[in-house]
Amino acid sequence: MSLDKILSISGKPGLYQIVAQTRSGAIVESLVDKKRITVGAHSNISILSEIAIYTLAEEVPLREVLKKIKEKENGEPTSISHKDGKDALEEFFFEVLPDYDEDRVYPSDIKKVIQWYNLLQKNELLGALEEEKKEKDTSEEE
């Protein structure tokens, strides 16, 4: 499953994967409790593949940040919790992405990234990070 099918819905905890599309929105399944809900087109939805993190030089796609966390943690859950203090979160994120823009990336953003990584890891969806790279490589070769 690619990050194109994984969503964050404003006002709802966790991540969701698209099960089916409807005329007025989509049916999504929570990665937390596997419950299915219908979300309308008016909902504030963010697709993970379209999210990027600000650095001092450019915007780095969330996929790349998640890959770096995966490398740092050897594919295991993160060594810190998203509930840890601001200093611990920033220190961890600085190790993963040394040039992230501290003025534009807030501790709440770091919490979300860590929480999302752990959810994807728990649901064995981190492989999607590698699959998408392979798909892009083959499409560029053609």
C-alpha positions in Angstrom: 0.0 0.0 0.0 1.4 3.4 -0.9 1.2 6.6 1.1 -1.2 7.9 -1.6 -3.9 5.7 0.1 -3.1 6.8 3.7 -4.8 9.9 5.1 -4.8 12.2 8.1 -8.2 13.6 8.8 -8.4 16.9 10.7 -10.2 16.5 14.1 -9.8 12.7 14.1 -6.9 10.9 15.8 -4.5 8.6 14.0 -4.3 7.7 10.3 -6.8 6.2 7.9 -6.5 4.1 4.7 -8.9 4.5 1.8 -11.1 1.5 1.4 -13.4 2.8 -1.3 -14.4 6.0 -2.9 -18.0 7.3 -3.0 -19.7 10.0 -5.0 -19.5 12.4 -2.1 -16.2 11.3 -0.4 -14.6 8.1 0.7 -14.9 5.1 3.1 -11.8 5.0 5.2 -10.6 2.5 7.8 -8.7 3.6 11.0 -5.2 2.2 11.4 -5.7 2.5 15.2 -8.9 0.5 15.8 -9.9 -0.8 12.2 -13.3 1.0 12.4 -14.6 2.2 9.1 -16.2 5.6 8.7 -17.4 7.7 5.8 -15.7 11.1 5.2 -17.2 13.7 2.9 -15.4 15.8 0.4 -15.8 18.8 2.8 -13.6 17.1 5.4 -10.1 18.5 5.9 -8.1 15.5 4.6 -4.3 15.4 4.1 -2.8 12.6 2.0 0.5 11.5 3.5 2.3 11.4 0.1 1.6 15.2 -0.3 2.9 16.3 3.1 6.4 17.8 3.3 8.6 19.1 6.2 10.3 22.4 6.0 14.1 22.5 6.1 16.4 25.5 5.8 17.0 24.7 2.1 13.9 23.0 0.8 10.8 21.0 1.6 11.5 17.4 2.2 8.7 14.9 1.4 7.3 13.1 4.5 8.2 9.8 2.8 11.9 10.8 3.0 11.6 11.8 6.7 9.8 8.5 7.5 12.6 6.6 5.7 15.2 8.4 7.8 13.4 7.5 11.0 13.1 3.9 9.8 16.9 3.8 9.2 17.7 5.4 12.6 15.4 3.0 14.4 16.2 -0.1 12.2 12.6 -0.5 11.3 11.5 -0.7 14.9 9.1 1.7 16.8 10.7 5.0 17.8 12.9 5.1 20.9 10.8 8.1 22.1 7.1 8.5 22.5 5.1 11.3 20.8 4.0 12.2 24.3 7.6 13.0 25.4 8.6 16.6 26.1 9.3 19.3 23.6 13.1 19.1 24.1 13.2 15.3 23.6 11.1 15.5 20.5 13.2 18.3 19.0 16.5 16.5 19.8 15.2 13.3 18.2 14.0 15.1 15.1 17.3 17.0 14.8 19.1 13.6 14.6 16.7 12.5 11.9 16.6 15.8 9.9 19.5 18.0 11.0 18.5 21.0 8.9 14.8 21.1 9.6 13.4 24.7 10.0 12.8 25.1 13.8 10.8 28.3 13.2 8.3 26.5 10.8 8.2 23.0 12.2 6.5 23.0 15.6 6.7 20.4 18.3 3.1 19.4 17.5 4.3 18.6 13.9 7.1 16.5 15.3 4.6 14.6 17.5 2.4 13.8 14.5 5.3 12.6 12.5 6.5 10.3 15.3 3.0 9.1 16.0 2.4 8.4 12.2 5.7 6.6 11.9 4.8 4.3 14.8 1.3 3.7 13.4 2.7 2.7 10.0 5.3 0.5 11.7 2.7 -1.2 13.9 0.5 -1.9 10.8 3.5 -3.1 8.7 3.0 -0.3 6.2 6.6 1.1 6.2 7.3 -1.2 3.2 5.2 1.3 1.2 8.1 3.8 1.5 10.4 1.4 -0.5 7.7 0.3 -3.0 6.9 3.9 -4.0 10.6 4.5 -4.7 10.7 1.4 -6.9 7.6 2.5 -8.8 9.1 5.9 -9.5 12.4 4.4 -10.7 10.7 2.1 -13.2 8.4 4.9 -14.5 11.5 7.1 -15.0 13.3 4.4 -16.9 10.4 4.1 -19.4 
